Amino acid sequence: MVIRQVNEKGIDLFFNKINKDGISSGYNLNPDTSFTKSLIRGILVNIERYGYDACPCRLASGKKEEDIDIICPCDYRDIDLNQYGACYCALYVDEEIKSGKKKVLPIPDRRFSKDKEKIDNKNNIGNIDLKYPIWRCKVCGYLCARDNPPAVCPVCKAKKDRFEILLNKLR
């Protein structure tokens, strides 16, 4: 497979897109534009290489179903933002880091950690009769009750394949 050179125009377009999406969803890109664009370059290379936007700071397998948790924005973004003020690669940061009040510090990788946050899909919900399954965005936690997940998360803009069934309809 030949990887074409990722050009500056493509990087700028992708930067503007995720910045706009982030702002509309309450997320901040790292204010170090040079650093942020280097991460975007990595994402674009991964799109060319694998056909999906695998996180540039982790090793992707090349199999989307194995890497679904590290497709940007990754499943760990919000957990890391809440705990450390930045996601693992520091593409997304909180207000304190964005404003320069705090610096980005190293963040441990949660991907294969025993402490990885998981949702138990076998919740005991008693005799509730659900008309629709409840879908959860694995990136931001957005919940919706409908037959199928939305094509794009209205909160974080993650794609449909980033949703999981939290509770299945009981009929």
Secondary structure, 3 states (H helix, E strand, C coil): CCCCCCCHHHHHHHHHHHHHHHHHHCCEECCCHHHHHHHHHHHHHHHHHHCCCECCCCCCCCCHHHHHHHECCCCCHHHHHHHHCECCCCCEECHHHHCCCCCCCCCCCCCCCCCCCCCCCCCCCCCCCCCCCEEEECCCCCEEECCCCCCECCCCCCEHHHEEEEECCCC
